Amino acid sequence: MGLANYFQVLVPKVIKEAFDFIENKIAADGQVLADQKFFDFIGQDILKYSGLVILLALLNGIFMYFMRKTIIVMSRLIEYDIRKEIYGHYQKLDLAFFKRNKVGDLMSRLSEDVGKVRMYLGPGILYGIRVILLFTFVIIAMFRENVELSFYTLLPLPILSISIYYISSIIHRRTDKIQKQVAKLHNITQEVYSGISIVKSYVKENQFLEYFEEQSEDYKNKSLDLARVNAFFFPLMILLVGLSTILMILKGGQLYMRGEITMGTLVEFVIYIQYLTWPITSIGWIASIVQQADASQMRINKVLQTKPQISNPIQNQVTLGGNIKFENVFFTYPDTGIEALKGISFDLKQGEKLAIIGKTASGKSTIADLLLRLYDTTHGSIQFDGTDIKSMDLNNLRKRIGYVPQSVFIFSDSIENNVRFGKPEANLENIISYSEKAAIKKDIENLPDQFQTFIGERGVTLSGGQKQRLSIARALIKEPDIIIFDDCLSALDANTEHLILEYLNEVLKNKTAIFITHRISSLLEFDKIIVLEDGKIAEVGTHEKLKETGGYYSQIVKKQMETSR
């Protein structure tokens, strides 16, 4: 960049010498300019000066090419690294973080904000340094040529400096507001299109359209506020450049009339001012880029500086025996402050089957979240094979547990890849086998592309029962040491449920299994049944024992028996 600008600043010097040469020749020769011999006499010298200008322009162009290639390409590579860093950091953060922050806002930081930072790292730095270097070289060259003329030319600079400082602070504030509004628009569109079936079923398209238009109008107004500042800034820069030109011509004309400078010096200063025109007028644009990047980087830093509440203490790939112990466990959700569990204690031996039953919001799914260490207990401890969960290898723990959640999530990919998600190295034969055990093989074979059928976003092309069975196949193919089923059979008909439970009886013989459910199946024998109520254990025992107590469990059994008649 230094070399590119150095060769550019040399061009006015050569043009000055050419003008001075012609002026001196005219004064010395005294002949009429139209005399052909005179032009023949100076033609070679003019050609020499012209060739030198072209050479300097070529050198300037070559170094500008390498300058742009280096900085712009590097900014793209850094942009790639920043995106990877943010994406990787998102995956390290705990579940509470994602409940506190909206998906649209997180996406905005990953796309819009990173793009703004990239503009600073590329064009911002490129033109920023170029402005500084060119400004420095031009001012040095001007003062070396004539101090008095340089002083008058640069007289508007203090006004320029004050303007830049004041307007940049306005740009920063308005840019920050714009970035927040962009994130809000991302949130709206993400939520509406994710829940488009609900929006349509309630005929709320116009209502959401009006809300989106309202927020878009707000974004437009904020953007126009910034545009007005920039619209004022650029003409101000041009006005100051024009003022410099006027002052230079007025003073330069006086000096020339007094014979203190040559015509070449005037021409040289005119070119220098033209050189300064772009740097000065681009200061506003660069300032805008810097301020936007500053606001965006603050938003990015806020995420990157967020430390995960749950970390992996060690690397220890060991098999889980299946012994689980809850010891006086209390848990309060950090994002809402709701106390979900209150003094939960139970033991589960390897190979035992546990059923957890309770009303809605009694804390059933919270137990599954704590077993996977998606959250840490507020008080009390959870132990696997006598080891506290907080001192275990987190990744290994989650690999060894098969989990079928209540809210099934299906990826927008093929059926084959959705099942293989549980075990990346699984072949098609294994995928077909576990799909059959999850009672979904026949459904898949009826599809046009069978296992290669592409599923829509969040499994929109599948029914609720098909998504549940696909999720079961994905968990079973892991061949986990411990398996958790969180009310995952609710969307299945009786025959399909019967097929799956028959297989589960076989495959879970020696595995510890936890069933979170609203209904009890006679096909599964549970070693222990826990009934939760308001985050506490209300009842605990075997099927026969709890039937006789006349509590919540016996009521469920009676209702199921009445329904089946």
Secondary structure, 3 states (H helix, E strand, C coil): CHHHHHHHHHHHHHHHHHHHHHHHHHHHHCCCCCCHHHHHHHHHHHHHHHHHHHHHHHHHHHHHHHHHHHHHHHHHHHHHHHHHHHHHHHHHCCHHHHHHCCHHHHHHHHHHHHHHHHHHHHHHHHHHHHHHHHHHHHHHHHHHHCHHHHHHHCCCHHHHHHHHHHHHHHHHHHHHHHHHHHHHHHHHHHHHHHCHHHHHHCCCHHHHHHHHHHHHHHHHHHHHHHHHHHHHHHHHHHHHHHHHHHHHHHHHHHHHHCCCCCHHHHHHHHHHHHHHHHHHHHHHHHHHHHHHHHHHHHHHHHHHCCCCCCCCCCCCCCCCCCCEEEEEEEEECCCCCCEEEEEEEEEECCCCEEEEEECCCCCHHHHHHHHCCCCCCCEEEEEECCEEHHHCCHHHHHHHEEEECCCCCCCCCEHHHHHHCCCCCCCHHHHHHHHHHCCCHHHHHCCCCHHHCECCHHHCCCCHHHHHHHHHHHHHCCCCCEEEEECCCCCCCHHHHHHHHHHHHHHCCCCEEEEEECCCCCCCCCCEEEEEECCEEEEEECHHHHHCCCCHHHHHHHHHHHHHC
